[in-house]
Amino acid sequence: MFNKDYQVYRDAVDENNRWLFINREGKGFFDPTGFIDLENYTRIDPENKKKGQVLWKLKYNEKPHFDMGATLDDSDSEGEFDAGMMSQLARVLMNSGNTRFYRMKWKMFNEAKMKSVKIPGGAFEVKIKAKGFCTRQINITYTRDENGNQQRHVSYDDREYVNKITYKVKMNGATIDTFSLNCCEGRELEWDCGAFQASLKSGWFSKKPHEIHTKPGIDPGFALLFGHICITEFAPDEIKKDLKPNWMLCPGYVPP
């Protein structure tokens, strides 16, 4: 598992402003369950001197579920046009040559569970849905070797896009907040909900510190951990890493 621990600073990144520590652990490569502890810097365990007091705990799945192509229930496609079988036949006929282009929609589902260690009953469930599309362009070219034999070459240009991510927070089965992130690649991303405001500057691949502003009246530990998971594990870049398009599920796909 890759290291995904984070230092949390109050106001600005400075050694004197260290506030909390986000400690991520996983069971291993064969178990997708991830665990995140939000700790302070109070060391009280003589057996584990680097471990602080745990304030909040979070559990989530590092390998979310994806539906795509033929397995996709597109009943809530918000008016997007689908021409059905005739469209699929047209795709097959158009993509039988040496240059082929395919576009396939996908949806993702995941969830996380958070609970307070210090406050009894402080347990929340977060449901995450995302949708987007992926594209594949195939180019087939031919050359001849020194003996005049024809050689066939196939190249692929694969790309993935995230259109929208929706977050729903539930407590004891009741929804207490729902909000969405509309994604545009390369631009600053901003989250705003009842618990926090957050941003990723300079686009999805920014190396700048994550900025999370907790809101008054909300447990700052909950708001911080919730914001952290939204802008890391449940953000566009991480979703694209988890997405593994199965092009055999794309209607009209013709393998080269």
KALIN-V313474 format. One record per residue. N is the residue number from 0. BURIAL is 1 if it has 16 or more other ideal C-beta (glycine too) atoms within 10 Angstrom, else 0. D_LAST is the distance of its C-alpha to the last C-alpha in Angstrom with 1 decimal. Layout:
n=N burial=BURIAL d_last=D_LAST
n=N burial=BURIAL d_last=D_LAST
This chain:
n=0 burial=0 d_last=35.1
n=1 burial=0 d_last=35.3
n=2 burial=0 d_last=38.7
n=3 burial=1 d_last=38.9
n=4 burial=0 d_last=42.7
n=5 burial=1 d_last=44.4
n=6 burial=0 d_last=47.9
n=7 burial=1 d_last=49.4
n=8 burial=0 d_last=51.8
n=9 burial=0 d_last=54.4
n=10 burial=0 d_last=54.3
n=11 burial=0 d_last=52.9
n=12 burial=0 d_last=51.2
n=13 burial=0 d_last=54.3
n=14 burial=0 d_last=55.4
n=15 burial=0 d_last=58.5
n=16 burial=0 d_last=56.5
n=17 burial=0 d_last=54.6
n=18 burial=0 d_last=54.8
n=19 burial=1 d_last=52.5
n=20 burial=1 d_last=49.7
n=21 burial=1 d_last=46.3
n=22 burial=1 d_last=45.5
n=23 burial=1 d_last=42.1
n=24 burial=0 d_last=41.6
n=25 burial=0 d_last=38.9
n=26 burial=0 d_last=39.1
n=27 burial=0 d_last=36.3
n=28 burial=0 d_last=32.6
n=29 burial=0 d_last=32.6
n=30 burial=0 d_last=34.6
n=31 burial=0 d_last=33.2
n=32 burial=0 d_last=36.7
n=33 burial=1 d_last=38.1
n=34 burial=0 d_last=41.8
n=35 burial=1 d_last=43.5
n=36 burial=1 d_last=47.2
n=37 burial=1 d_last=49.2
n=38 burial=1 d_last=52.1
n=39 burial=0 d_last=55.2
n=40 burial=0 d_last=56.8
n=41 burial=0 d_last=59.6
n=42 burial=0 d_last=59.5
n=43 burial=0 d_last=61.5
n=44 burial=0 d_last=59.8
n=45 burial=0 d_last=61.5
n=46 burial=0 d_last=58.8
n=47 burial=0 d_last=56.0
n=48 burial=0 d_last=57.5
n=49 burial=0 d_last=54.3
n=50 burial=0 d_last=53.7
n=51 burial=1 d_last=55.2
n=52 burial=0 d_last=56.3
n=53 burial=1 d_last=53.4
n=54 burial=1 d_last=53.8
n=55 burial=1 d_last=50.6
n=56 burial=1 d_last=47.8
n=57 burial=1 d_last=44.3
n=58 burial=0 d_last=41.7
n=59 burial=1 d_last=38.0
n=60 burial=1 d_last=34.6
n=61 burial=1 d_last=32.4
n=62 burial=0 d_last=29.2
n=63 burial=1 d_last=29.3
n=64 burial=0 d_last=27.6
n=65 burial=1 d_last=24.6
n=66 burial=1 d_last=23.5
n=67 burial=1 d_last=20.4
n=68 burial=1 d_last=18.4
n=69 burial=0 d_last=19.5
n=70 burial=0 d_last=22.2
n=71 burial=1 d_last=23.7
n=72 burial=0 d_last=27.2
n=73 burial=0 d_last=27.3
n=74 burial=0 d_last=30.8
n=75 burial=0 d_last=32.2
n=76 burial=0 d_last=29.7
n=77 burial=0 d_last=32.7
n=78 burial=0 d_last=32.1
n=79 burial=0 d_last=28.5
n=80 burial=0 d_last=27.1
n=81 burial=0 d_last=24.6
n=82 burial=0 d_last=24.3
n=83 burial=0 d_last=23.2
n=84 burial=0 d_last=21.6
n=85 burial=0 d_last=21.8
n=86 burial=0 d_last=19.9
n=87 burial=1 d_last=17.1
n=88 burial=0 d_last=17.0
n=89 burial=0 d_last=17.1
n=90 burial=1 d_last=14.1
n=91 burial=0 d_last=12.0
n=92 burial=0 d_last=13.6
n=93 burial=0 d_last=13.3
n=94 burial=1 d_last=9.6
n=95 burial=0 d_last=8.5
n=96 burial=0 d_last=9.2
n=97 burial=0 d_last=8.5
n=98 burial=0 d_last=9.8
n=99 burial=1 d_last=9.0
n=100 burial=0 d_last=11.5
n=101 burial=1 d_last=12.3
n=102 burial=0 d_last=15.8
n=103 burial=1 d_last=17.1
n=104 burial=1 d_last=20.7
n=105 burial=1 d_last=22.3
n=106 burial=1 d_last=25.9
n=107 burial=1 d_last=27.6
n=108 burial=0 d_last=30.9
n=109 burial=1 d_last=33.3
n=110 burial=1 d_last=37.0
n=111 burial=1 d_last=39.8
n=112 burial=0 d_last=43.4
n=113 burial=1 d_last=46.2
n=114 burial=1 d_last=49.8
n=115 burial=1 d_last=52.9
n=116 burial=0 d_last=54.7
n=117 burial=0 d_last=58.0
n=118 burial=0 d_last=58.1
n=119 burial=0 d_last=58.3
n=120 burial=0 d_last=56.0
n=121 burial=0 d_last=53.8
n=122 burial=0 d_last=50.5
n=123 burial=1 d_last=47.6
n=124 burial=1 d_last=44.1
n=125 burial=1 d_last=41.3
n=126 burial=0 d_last=38.4
n=127 burial=1 d_last=35.4
n=128 burial=1 d_last=32.7
n=129 burial=1 d_last=30.0
n=130 burial=1 d_last=27.3
n=131 burial=1 d_last=24.7
n=132 burial=0 d_last=21.0
n=133 burial=1 d_last=17.9
n=134 burial=0 d_last=15.3
n=135 burial=1 d_last=11.9
n=136 burial=0 d_last=10.9
n=137 burial=1 d_last=7.7
n=138 burial=0 d_last=8.9
n=139 burial=0 d_last=7.8
n=140 burial=0 d_last=11.1
n=141 burial=0 d_last=13.0
n=142 burial=0 d_last=16.3
n=143 burial=0 d_last=18.9
n=144 burial=0 d_last=20.9
n=145 burial=0 d_last=24.7
n=146 burial=0 d_last=24.7
n=147 burial=0 d_last=22.7
n=148 burial=0 d_last=19.6
n=149 burial=0 d_last=16.3
n=150 burial=0 d_last=14.0
n=151 burial=0 d_last=10.3
n=152 burial=0 d_last=9.8
n=153 burial=0 d_last=7.3
n=154 burial=0 d_last=9.6
n=155 burial=0 d_last=10.1
n=156 burial=0 d_last=13.3
n=157 burial=0 d_last=14.4
n=158 burial=0 d_last=17.8
n=159 burial=1 d_last=20.2
n=160 burial=1 d_last=23.3
n=161 burial=1 d_last=26.5
n=162 burial=0 d_last=28.5
n=163 burial=0 d_last=31.5
n=164 burial=1 d_last=33.1
n=165 burial=0 d_last=36.1
n=166 burial=1 d_last=38.7
n=167 burial=1 d_last=41.3
n=168 burial=1 d_last=44.3
n=169 burial=1 d_last=46.3
n=170 burial=0 d_last=49.6
n=171 burial=0 d_last=51.0
n=172 burial=0 d_last=48.4
n=173 burial=0 d_last=49.4
n=174 burial=0 d_last=47.2
n=175 burial=0 d_last=49.1
n=176 burial=0 d_last=46.6
n=177 burial=0 d_last=43.3
n=178 burial=0 d_last=41.6
n=179 burial=0 d_last=38.3
n=180 burial=1 d_last=36.5
n=181 burial=0 d_last=34.5
n=182 burial=1 d_last=32.1
n=183 burial=0 d_last=31.4
n=184 burial=0 d_last=29.5
n=185 burial=0 d_last=31.8
n=186 burial=0 d_last=35.0
n=187 burial=0 d_last=37.8
n=188 burial=1 d_last=37.5
n=189 burial=0 d_last=40.6
n=190 burial=1 d_last=41.5
n=191 burial=0 d_last=44.8
n=192 burial=1 d_last=46.2
n=193 burial=0 d_last=49.5
n=194 burial=1 d_last=49.5
n=195 burial=1 d_last=48.1
n=196 burial=0 d_last=46.6
n=197 burial=1 d_last=44.0
n=198 burial=1 d_last=41.9
n=199 burial=1 d_last=39.2
n=200 burial=0 d_last=40.0
n=201 burial=0 d_last=37.6
n=202 burial=0 d_last=34.5
n=203 burial=1 d_last=32.5
n=204 burial=0 d_last=32.4
n=205 burial=0 d_last=36.1
n=206 burial=0 d_last=38.2
n=207 burial=0 d_last=41.4
n=208 burial=0 d_last=43.4
n=209 burial=1 d_last=42.7
n=210 burial=0 d_last=45.5
n=211 burial=1 d_last=46.7
n=212 burial=0 d_last=49.9
n=213 burial=1 d_last=51.4
n=214 burial=0 d_last=53.4
n=215 burial=0 d_last=57.1
n=216 burial=0 d_last=57.9
n=217 burial=0 d_last=54.8
n=218 burial=1 d_last=54.9
n=219 burial=1 d_last=53.6
n=220 burial=1 d_last=52.0
n=221 burial=1 d_last=50.0
n=222 burial=1 d_last=49.0
n=223 burial=1 d_last=48.0
n=224 burial=1 d_last=45.9
n=225 burial=1 d_last=44.3
n=226 burial=1 d_last=43.5
n=227 burial=1 d_last=42.1
n=228 burial=1 d_last=39.6
n=229 burial=1 d_last=38.5
n=230 burial=1 d_last=37.8
n=231 burial=1 d_last=36.2
n=232 burial=1 d_last=34.5
n=233 burial=1 d_last=34.0
n=234 burial=1 d_last=33.1
n=235 burial=1 d_last=29.9
n=236 burial=1 d_last=29.0
n=237 burial=1 d_last=29.5
n=238 burial=1 d_last=27.6
n=239 burial=1 d_last=24.5
n=240 burial=0 d_last=24.9
n=241 burial=1 d_last=25.0
n=242 burial=1 d_last=22.0
n=243 burial=0 d_last=18.9
n=244 burial=1 d_last=16.3
n=245 burial=0 d_last=14.6
n=246 burial=1 d_last=11.6
n=247 burial=0 d_last=11.6
n=248 burial=0 d_last=15.0
n=249 burial=1 d_last=13.9
n=250 burial=1 d_last=14.9
n=251 burial=1 d_last=12.5
n=252 burial=1 d_last=9.3
n=253 burial=1 d_last=6.3
n=254 burial=0 d_last=3.8
n=255 burial=0 d_last=0.0
